[in-house]
Amino acid sequence: MSEEQMWIAGEWCNAEDGASAEVLNPASGEVMATVPKATIGDVNRCVEASRAAFNDSSWKNMDPAQRGRIMNKMAQATYAKAKELAVIESNNNGKTFREALSEIRYGAWTLEYFAGLSDKIEGSTIPVPGNRLNYTLRQPLGVSVHIVPWNFPLQLALRSIAPALAAGCTVIAKPASWTPLSLIAWAKAMEEAKTGLPTSVLQVITGSGGLIGDALAGHKGVDGVVLTGGVPTGQAVMAKASENLTPVTLELGGKGANIVFPDANLRYAAKAICFGIFMNAGQMCWAGSRLIVHEDIHDELVEAVVTEVSKWKVGPGMEEGVRIGSLVHENHRTEVLEKLAAGLAMGGKVACGGNAIEGEGAFMEATVVTGVTSENLLFSDELFGPVLSVTSFSDDAEALSLANDSPFGLLNGIWTNNLSRAHSMARDLESGMVSINEYPITFPQTAFTGWKQSGIGIEQSQDAMRFYTKIKNVNIKL
């Protein structure tokens, strides 16, 4: 068991009062490490150091190309440590080593992508009446806070840290209480790599989300808050940030639908549907947790999905051949099973799974439930576990209506070889992202964004940079 520390003001340190919390391996229930439980005093010290680093100007006014070179060094250090970080991620989160390694390499790719954008943050000249020159500057937002979820602990941290650094902001990252270890290990790797990142530009603080997350979101010294999490957490963070009119980016829940038409490649669709809901044990905001399938192919596709997932081995994430790891915590598994039971009481038939797996760890069977109506909570609520609800439709209009009948709007999938249908459905789906004939899919250069209760703002892509910069208009009378 290791005793980890926080990275504040260029030093590894314990909490102000010495308090710490245990971090578990969810596959075994064993204690992996202890981490500091930060205090409000630690929050204040962290924000003060971040503000000083921003005001110092050595980062925000650095040649943007040099910022990019530093970030490329960070990316290369992340690639070099990817396997070590993936072992930590798998043991701390419960996901498979294969998934963890892919996600961390994706995080390194994200650093590379935004490194390339660091010297491409441009203003514009604006034609105005009279003998004047009018132009805009895009300047760094300032001190940015990044509240990181437990389902993709390092990848989603890097997803927002990268554009913030590229824009010249300073960063305070707070990992989830259950899964802080990979972000701490990554910060150590960045320090060891001697990338040239100035002191206090990047800090990592650990502790309670309710205490430390709220304190950071409501701190008057913070200029922007980025959160990935559930809707209630997003509402709480937005309320705290509103006290100082601090802007927020919120990437929240989802209830994605895979809409499958009779002309789709069902064999390929079945594999992607399983990947979209059972990867990471279903603990994904963009999970395809609803299967909306044409009545003519319903039975065939359900059978193909059940057959496919039956091949997926469930077990500890570091074990050879495992495709579905542990859920992140026994408490979370209990919540998923309770929601599943409540949904089944409203109707539906279990085609496979439906149970906890006895023994050590927080394992659960991959579950498929057919005959789910739009009134059932399995259709409407985000379970955040390996549960797929199946609903049939008879025509295109009904499919679209069912897919849009959700408070969420993150990612939806369409399966068809009819180009007209594919494009019209993509246009009319009420979600920030649509994927046709594959699921799920994203890239650092493409916008990750949700509509409705799935969030506010944009992660990834050039559009994400807008959050981390402020527009200043300059007018000159010549």
Order of alpha helices (4+ residues) and beta strands (2+ residues): beta-beta-beta-beta-beta-alpha-alpha-alpha-alpha-beta-beta-alpha-beta-alpha-beta-alpha-beta-alpha-beta-beta-alpha-beta-alpha-beta-beta-alpha-beta-beta-alpha-beta-alpha-beta-beta-alpha-beta-beta-beta-beta-beta-beta
